[in-house]
Amino acid sequence: MANPVVAVVGRPNVGKSTLFNRIAGERIAIVEDTPGVTRDRIYSHGEWLGKHFNLIDTGGIEISDQPLLTQIRQQAEVAIDEADVIIMVVDIENGVTDADEQVARILYRSDKPVVLAVNKVDNPERRTDIYDFYSLGLGEPYPVSSVHGVGMGDLLDAVIKKFPENAANDDDSSIHFSFIGRPNVGKSSLVNAILGQNRVIVSNVAGTTRDAINTTFKDETGQEFTMVDTAGIRKKGKIYENTERYALMRAMRAIDDSDVVCVVLNAEEGIREIDKHIAGYAHEAGCGVIIVVNKWDTLKDRDQRTMTDFTNLIRAEFQYLNYAPIIFVSAKTKQRLNKLPGMVKAVDEHHKRRIQSSVLNTVLMDAIAANPTPTQNGKRLRVYYGTQVATEPPTFVIFVNDPELMHFSYQRYLENQIRAAFDFSGTPIHLIKRRRQ
């Protein structure tokens, strides 16, 4: 189930981040103009020849107040620790440097697969200079220009050949769900309460969990779940403490490997800006989402009105998650916690739901009859038909006469009509408008 991880590593100013952006840009992603939904620059996705992978830019990890070579070494260690395949980037203009040799020695000792990218080969005449880099002992050097995209195909061909054979476990029938949130909202306590035993260290000290920890269990129906407790996510720009620079990447990887993500809020402390940033990760990844309000038992004089007010506040602050169900729980008293696995199972079913084209088009035609398509500059939008092209999340292509005539508000109207006809609670759905040929 897990996507393989590719890390980009190398000394400063060789073009790591440009190469990272170039690889991430090869993937045609569905993006939304929603504030707070963009991932941190050090972590993204790539896709090549149908192979999906997670991508780490170690150049986005800066360790402050450290000598340069120490920083390089620490960044290489991040790549070794996290990656299945490492792209080491060097620079044709400067040739082989002492820093390159130090990184190569670290990577060589790691026994991880490494692909050597010689960057800034913008001029074909310079391709003969790449042979100097055989001296690094990392195999064939691949000439690329990350600025112009030259040589990227050969580089990525070499990368995907080194993916582990068991990178994706298609035989895993369990539902994977993870808890994410800022430190000390009670993620580990929720895991322990669900399991009924202390499988995970719990502490009131913020940031106890450093790794994403997987635990498998079955509910009373025999459904198997794989539950992941992740480290608390802090927002500190690009600077991470030594012990925390892995936490964000591991949380991101847990999100990508999850069918459903439970965004945990702290009822005592209310909603903070970082909570919205964290929830954006799950939304952008296209996972099913449940909002879990923990520590509900700590509120004094709580009643139905308190719950309604808190729900309204969540809907106002997390407008892009208006599809996500909300549950108020207590890890301490186990209040309502028995309902959570059932909610996860339902959201997972909605996330994987497929709608027949004939049924979908009946809903679309009824929606258009009730609210006719708009006109712009005397030209009317015509919707011909729609079809579902993907699940996880459900994705629909709507064929029209001119995509420019489909205003955002009318697209949202059609999405709401689809949601009203079919139960997609807990999952984002994507509508792609396309001109009929």
Secondary structure as the mmCIF struct_conf table of DSSP 4:
data_model
#
loop_
_struct_conf.conf_type_id
_struct_conf.id
_struct_conf.beg_label_comp_id
_struct_conf.beg_label_asym_id
_struct_conf.beg_label_seq_id
_struct_conf.end_label_comp_id
_struct_conf.end_label_asym_id
_struct_conf.end_label_seq_id
HELX_LH_PP_P HELX_LH_PP_P1 ALA A 2 PRO A 4
STRN STRN1 VAL A 5 VAL A 9
BEND BEND1 ARG A 11 ARG A 11
TURN_TY1_P TURN_TY1_P1 PRO A 12 ASN A 13
BEND BEND2 VAL A 14 VAL A 14
HELX_RH_AL_P HELX_RH_AL_P1 LYS A 16 GLY A 25
TURN_TY1_P TURN_TY1_P2 GLU A 26 GLU A 26
BEND BEND3 ARG A 27 ARG A 27
TURN_TY1_P TURN_TY1_P3 PRO A 35 GLY A 36
BEND BEND4 THR A 38 THR A 38
HELX_LH_PP_P HELX_LH_PP_P2 ARG A 39 ASP A 40
TURN_TY1_P TURN_TY1_P4 ARG A 41 ILE A 42
STRN STRN2 TYR A 43 TRP A 48
TURN_TY1_P TURN_TY1_P5 LEU A 49 GLY A 50
STRN STRN3 LYS A 51 ASP A 57
HELX_RH_3T_P HELX_RH_3T_P1 THR A 58 GLY A 60
STRN STRN4 GLU A 62 GLU A 62
TURN_TY1_P TURN_TY1_P6 SER A 64 ASP A 65
HELX_RH_AL_P HELX_RH_AL_P2 LEU A 68 GLU A 82
BEND BEND5 ASP A 84 ASP A 84
STRN STRN5 VAL A 85 ASP A 91
TURN_TY1_P TURN_TY1_P7 ILE A 92 ASN A 94
BEND BEND6 VAL A 96 VAL A 96
HELX_RH_AL_P HELX_RH_AL_P3 ASP A 98 SER A 110
TURN_TY1_P TURN_TY1_P8 ASP A 111 ASP A 111
STRN STRN6 VAL A 114 ASN A 119
BEND BEND7 ASN A 123 ASN A 123
HELX_RH_3T_P HELX_RH_3T_P2 PRO A 124 LEU A 136
BEND BEND8 GLY A 137 GLY A 139
STRN STRN7 PRO A 141 PRO A 143
STRN STRN8 SER A 145 SER A 145
TURN_TY1_P TURN_TY1_P9 SER A 146 GLY A 149
STRN STRN9 VAL A 150 VAL A 150
TURN_TY1_P TURN_TY1_P10 GLY A 151 GLY A 151
HELX_RH_AL_P HELX_RH_AL_P4 MET A 152 LYS A 161
TURN_TY1_P TURN_TY1_P11 LYS A 162 LYS A 162
BEND BEND9 PHE A 163 PHE A 163
TURN_TY1_P TURN_TY1_P12 GLU A 165 ASN A 166
BEND BEND10 ALA A 167 ALA A 168
TURN_TY1_P TURN_TY1_P13 ASP A 170 ASP A 171
BEND BEND11 SER A 174 SER A 174
STRN STRN10 ILE A 175 ILE A 180
BEND BEND12 ARG A 182 ARG A 182
TURN_TY1_P TURN_TY1_P14 PRO A 183 ASN A 184
BEND BEND13 VAL A 185 GLY A 186
HELX_RH_AL_P HELX_RH_AL_P5 LYS A 187 LEU A 195
TURN_TY1_P TURN_TY1_P15 GLY A 196 GLY A 196
BEND BEND14 GLN A 197 GLN A 197
BEND BEND15 VAL A 200 VAL A 200
BEND BEND16 ASN A 204 VAL A 205
TURN_TY1_P TURN_TY1_P16 ALA A 206 GLY A 207
BEND BEND17 ASP A 211 ASP A 211
STRN STRN11 ILE A 213 LYS A 218
TURN_TY1_P TURN_TY1_P17 GLU A 220 THR A 221
STRN STRN12 GLU A 224 ASP A 229
HELX_LH_PP_P HELX_LH_PP_P3 ALA A 231 ILE A 233
TURN_TY1_P TURN_TY1_P18 GLY A 237 LYS A 238
STRN STRN13 ILE A 239 ILE A 239
TURN_TY1_P TURN_TY1_P19 ASN A 242 TYR A 246
HELX_RH_AL_P HELX_RH_AL_P6 ALA A 247 ASP A 256
TURN_TY1_P TURN_TY1_P20 ASP A 257 ASP A 257
BEND BEND18 ASP A 259 ASP A 259
STRN STRN14 VAL A 260 ASN A 266
TURN_TY1_P TURN_TY1_P21 ALA A 267 GLU A 269
STRN STRN15 GLY A 270 GLY A 270
HELX_RH_AL_P HELX_RH_AL_P7 GLU A 273 ALA A 285
TURN_TY1_P TURN_TY1_P22 GLY A 286 GLY A 286
STRN STRN16 GLY A 288 ASN A 294
HELX_RH_3T_P HELX_RH_3T_P3 TRP A 296 THR A 298
BEND BEND19 LEU A 299 LEU A 299
TURN_TY1_P TURN_TY1_P23 LYS A 300 ASP A 301
HELX_RH_AL_P HELX_RH_AL_P8 GLN A 304 GLU A 317
HELX_RH_3T_P HELX_RH_3T_P4 GLN A 319 LEU A 321
TURN_TY1_P TURN_TY1_P24 ASN A 322 TYR A 323
BEND BEND20 ALA A 324 ALA A 324
STRN STRN17 ILE A 326 PHE A 328
TURN_TY1_P TURN_TY1_P25 ALA A 331 THR A 333
TURN_TY1_P TURN_TY1_P26 GLN A 335 ARG A 336
HELX_RH_3T_P HELX_RH_3T_P5 LEU A 337 LYS A 339
HELX_RH_AL_P HELX_RH_AL_P9 LEU A 340 HIS A 351
TURN_TY1_P TURN_TY1_P27 LYS A 352 LYS A 352
HELX_RH_AL_P HELX_RH_AL_P10 SER A 357 ALA A 370
BEND BEND21 ASN A 371 ASN A 371
HELX_LH_PP_P HELX_LH_PP_P4 PRO A 372 PRO A 374
STRN STRN18 THR A 375 GLN A 376
TURN_TY1_P TURN_TY1_P28 ASN A 377 GLY A 378
STRN STRN19 LYS A 379 ARG A 380
STRN STRN20 VAL A 383 ALA A 390
TURN_TY1_P TURN_TY1_P29 THR A 391 PRO A 394
STRN STRN21 THR A 395 VAL A 400
BEND BEND22 ASN A 401 ASN A 401
HELX_RH_3T_P HELX_RH_3T_P6 PRO A 403 LEU A 405
BEND BEND23 MET A 406 MET A 406
HELX_RH_AL_P HELX_RH_AL_P11 PHE A 408 ALA A 421
BEND BEND24 PHE A 422 PHE A 422
TURN_TY1_P TURN_TY1_P30 SER A 425 GLY A 426
BEND BEND25 THR A 427 THR A 427
STRN STRN22 HIS A 430 ARG A 435
#
